[in-house]
């Protein structure tokens, strides 16, 4: 088991290096000259070749390509992601720390909603398969899965905030500001996990251990909760782990719809301002989160599932 964990960690290192290199290459493939962009953002009235050369030297753009990547990677390992082109007095790491709590608050609230709603609804859809409740939930799942998040957010804003005047349309600071964006982010994942839990439970209901438990005379409630539901959640375990970075990445659109001051809003503003260091940081952060959460929940699933431990041994 220890060898498996060590091997998975060692395999993660070259993957993270590849992600960092791809992130660096793609951002630098943008045709605009970062030095010229920085001068325009700083509202320099006259942009000359001398000014561009000076800014290129200031940003380290006059160095060879691989040297720039190596310097950038070493700085990232030390927590230095550079400075913002829009405001050179602000560091990228400072902007990250400023906006990250709001994004984590939104993603965490969305994850709680996903677990609280999808688990009981998926359970009852499987138990009452073919009923009116099951058919209604399956129709709702189909509809919400096909709807883009920004459209759902705009509909909720129009219906709940404008027509009914129940919740604020934008901003943050109170629990009321959190409800609409959190529900918008979580709705697609709720539909996915309802379908996943339902299908897994229906598949487990056909297994021999269920018939054996019924022959032993165990109550139906015990069979459904302790055996069928428990075994059905193994597949959902890794999926939930991968949903955490997806929730953080998926807030980028919803944050801009509801003017939520998180990483998504910061990234969109940076794209419009062509603030390359912040864009680079955001893409790298999301890639690293996907790799690390995949590693973490893969190891946790192997520890929790005896069958996987035997295969690895």
N, C-alpha and C positions, 0 to 999 in steps of 0.2 A: 504493500500500500504506500509506504514511504517512497519507494522507487517510482511509483506511478505519479505521485504528487510532484516529486522532483523533476521527473521527465516533462510533465505538463508545464511546469514553471520555466524550465530551460527552453522549451519550444515556443514559449510566449515571447521571449526576448527578441529573436530574429523577426517575429511577426510585428512587434512594436517598432522595430527599426524600419521595416518596410513601410509601415503606415506613416511614420514620420517623414521618410524620404518622398513618398508619393504626395503627402500633404505639401511639403516644401516645393516639389517640382510643379505641381498643379497651380499653386498660387503664383509662382514665378513665371508661368507660361502666359499669364494675363498680358496682353499686348501693351498696356499703358506702362510708361516708365514710372516706377514708384517715387523717384526723386522729383519728377515733374508734378506728379499727383500731390506729393507733400507740399510743394511750393504753392500749388493752387489752393490747397486746403488752408494753408497758412495765410492766404489772401495777399501774396506777394504781387505788387502791381505790375512789375516788369520781370519776366522770366528770361534770363539770359543763359547762354551756354556755361558761363563761369559759375552762375548760381546753381545750375543743375549739377555741375561737376563737384561743387562744394558739398551739396546735400548728398550726392552719391558717396562721397568719401565719409561724410558724417554717418550715413546709414550702413556703411560697409559694403556698398554695392559695387565698388571698384575692384573687389577681390575676386579670384577665380571661383567658379561655381561650386565645386566640391569643398573648397575652403570655407565658403559662406555657409554651406550646409553643416559642416563639422562644427563651426563656431556657433551656429544657431542651435544645434543639437546639444552641445555642451552647456550653453546658456540655459536651455530648457530644463536640463537635468538639475541645474542649480536654481530653478524657479524663476529665471529671468527670461521673459518672453518678448523683450524689447519695449519700445515706447510707442504710444499712439501717434499716428501722423496728424490727426486732427488737433490734438493738444499734446505737444511734446513734453509738457510738464507732468502728464499722467502716464504711468506705466501700464502695460497690458495686464500684468498680474494684479495691479490695483483695480483695474476695471473689472477683472474677473471676480475678485473678492467682493466688489461692490454689488454686482448683479447676481452672483451665484445664489445667495440666500433666498431671493425671491423665486428663482427658478426651482430650487429644491423644495420650497414651500408648496409651490403649485404642483410639482411632480409627485411629492409625497402625499398630498391631499387626493390627487387623482388615483394613486395606487390604492389608498384606503377605500375609495369609492368602488374601484374595480373589485376588490376582495369582498367588500360587504354586499355588493349587489350580485355579482356573477356567481358566487358560490351557492347561495340558496336558490337562486332562479334556475341555474343549471341542474341542481339537485332535484328540484321539484319537476322540471321538464322531463328528466329521465324517469322519475318515479311514476308520473302521470303521463306517460308517453301516449300520444294520439289524442289527448284531451283538448278541450277548447283552450285551456291555459297554455299547453305546449304549442299548439298551432299559432296562437297569438304571439307568443314569445319568438317563435321561429320566423314569423313574418316581420316582427320588429327587428330581430337580429339581421335579417336580410336587408331591410331598408337602411338601418343605421350603418351597416358595413359599407354600403355603396355611397354614402354621403361623405363628401370631404369635410374636414374639421372646420375650415373657415366658414363654410356655408351653414353648418350647424350652429356655429357661434353667432353668426349674423341673425339667424332665425330666432335663437334664444334671446338675443339682445332686443330684437324687435318685439317679440311676444311678451317676455317676462319683464324686461326693463322699461320699454317704451309704452306698450299698450297697457300692461297691468301695473306698472310703476311699483314693482315689488323689490327690485334689486338695482344697484348702480350699474351703469353701462361700462365703466372703465375705471382704471386706477387701482390702488391697493391701500392697505392700512387697516381694514376691518375684515371680519369674517364674511360680511355680506359681499364684499368685493371679490372674495375667493370662490364663491359658490358657482357662478356661471362659467368662468374659465376652467375650473377644476372638472366640472361635469362635462364640458365640451371636450377636454383632453381625454377623459376616461371613457367616453361613450363608445368609441370604436373598440377599445380593449375589452369593455364589458361584453359587447356582442361576440367578440372572438372567444372569450373564456366561457361564456354560457354555452356556446356550441361545442367547445373542447371538452368541458366537464360532462355535458350531456352525452356526447358520443362515447367518451371513455367509460362512463357508467353503464351505458347500454351494452358495450362490448364486454365489460366485466360481469354483467348479469348472466352471460352465457357460459361462464367458466364453471369448472367442476367443483371448485371449492364452495361456490354458492349453493349448489345442490347438496353438498355434504353438510353445510351449515343448516340447511332446511331440514334435512333428515335427522340431524341431532336435536331438532326442536327449538333452535334459537329463535327469539322473537324477530319479527320482520324488521323492526326498527334497529335492532342491534346489527343485523345482517347488512342493512343499507348503509348505516353510518360507519360502523367500525371495520367493515370488510370491503364493501363495494366502493364507497366514497373514498376511504383511505387509500385503497390501491389505485383508484382513478386519479388521485392527486399527484402521483409520481411524475407523470408526463407533464402536468401543469407546473411542477416545481421549477424545472429548467426554463420553461416558457415565461414564468413570472420573473425569473432572474434576468432574462434577456429583455423583458419589458421595461425594466427600470431605466437603462440607458435610452431605450426607445421613447419612454415618457419624457426624459430630459430633452432629447433631440426633437420630439414632436411638439414641444411647447413653442417652437419658434414662430409658427403661424398664429397660434392662439394668443400668444403674448402680444403680438402686434394688433390683432383684432380688438382685444380688450385693453390695450395700452398698459400691459403689465410690465413693470420695469425689471425684466430679467435678462438672461443671456440671449434669448431669442430676439428681443427688441434691440439689444446692443449689436447683435450680428447683422440685422437688417440695416440699421443705421450705418454700420461700418461698410456694408456692401455699397450703399448709395454714396458714401463719402470716400469709397475705395481706400479704406483704412486697412491695408493688407496685414499688418501684424495681428490685429484683433481677429480678422477672418481666419488667419492661419492658426491662431490659438484655439478658436472655437472648433474648427474641423479636427485638429489634433486631439482636443479634449474628448470629443464624442467618439472618435476612433479608439482611443485608449480605454474609455469607459466600456465600450462593447467588448473589447478583448478581456479586460479584467473581470467583468461580471460573468462572462462566459466561462472563464477559468474558475472563478470562485464557485459558481453553482454546479459546474461539472464535477468538481472535487466533492462538494457537499452531497450531490446525488450519489456519487460512488460510495461515499461513507455511509449514507443512509440505506442504500439498496444492497442487500447481501449478494444478490445475483451478479451485480456489476463488480463487487469486490472479488468474487470467485473468478470471474473472467479475467480481471487484471492480474490476479495471482497466478 
